[in-house]
């Protein structure tokens, strides 16, 4: 399991897919609000003048010497829901991120957000 403190050190390092293809640079860590464990990271992707932040689950991620390897192929990640580089994730978009990766999603008992940026 990758802990929040550990993965924060990898900001701006490469994020690669299961075959080692570079997806982009790690921008931020999002934790599951019920466990406070890392659930997703955002990755800067796209052309330098048109970058966006795509969400990638880190449940099965592996940290290497200069990269974070996620368990999803680059093609799937590139099609994931995204936000602008200066935007904030809207609460109503959380479910679509989980759905994109075929992961179960349920908001908190009081309807609160599932993801929080750390």
N, C-alpha and C positions, 0 to 999 in steps of 0.2 A: 504494500500500500504506500502510495506517495503522500506525504504529509504536506499541508499547506506551506509550512515554513521552508520545506525543501524545494518545492516546485517554484516558489517565488524567486528563488535564486536563478532560475532559468529564464527569466524575462529577457526578451530579445534574442534568445538562442533559437536555433532551428527546430521546427516541429516536422517530423517525417512520418510517412505512413508505414504500414506493415512491411513494405518492400524496400524501404529506405528512400523513397522519393520525397523530396522537400515539398512541404505544403506552404510554409511561410514561417514567420517569426512569432514566438509566443508573446502575447501582449498582456494578458491578465488571467488571473485564476478566479473561478467562481466556485464557491462551496455550497454544498447542500445545507440548507438552513436547519434541517432536523438533526444532522450529525456533525456539522461544522467540518466535514471532510471534503477535499477537492472532488468536484463532480464534473466540471467543464473548464476548458481554457478557451480564450479567444486567440485566434491566429490572424495576424495581418496577412491578407492575401490580395492579389490583384496587381495591376500595374502601379508604379510609384505615384502616378498622378490620380489614380482611381482606386485607392486601397479601401478595403472594407474589413470588418472583423467577423470571421466565421467561428461558430461554436463547435467544439470537439469534446466528446466525453473522454475523461482520463482514467476511468475505472481500471483498465488493463494496460495503462501506459507504462513504458519502461524508460528510465533515464539513462542515457549514455554519456560518454565523456564530453560531448558538446551538442547534444540534441535530446529531445524528448520524442520517443517513438510511440505513436498512438495506434490503437488496434483497428483503425478504419482506413480503407483505401482513399487515396487522394481524390479520385473522382467523386466519391460520396461526400467527402468533406467540402469540396469546392461548391457543391450544390446545397449545402446546409443553410439554414436561415442565418442571416447576417445583420449587422448593424453598421452604421457609419463609424469612422474612427473617433469621432467626438460625441457619439450618441450613447444613450443609456438603454439597456434592455427593457422594453415594455413588459410588464407582468403578463399581459395577455399573449405574448409571443413565446413564453417558456414552454408551453405544451407542444408547440410546433417543433421546437428543437428536439425534445425527447422523441416525438413521433417520427421525425426524420431518421433517427438512428434506431427505431423500433425498440425504444426503452420505455418502461412503464413510467407514467407521470401521475402524480396527485399533489395538489397544493396542500399547504398546511391545514390542520384541523379547523382553523379560523379563516381559511381562505387566503392565508398569507403566502408570500412568494416562496418558491422552492430554491431559487438560486440567489446568492448574494456575492457581489464582487469583493475580493479581499486584496 
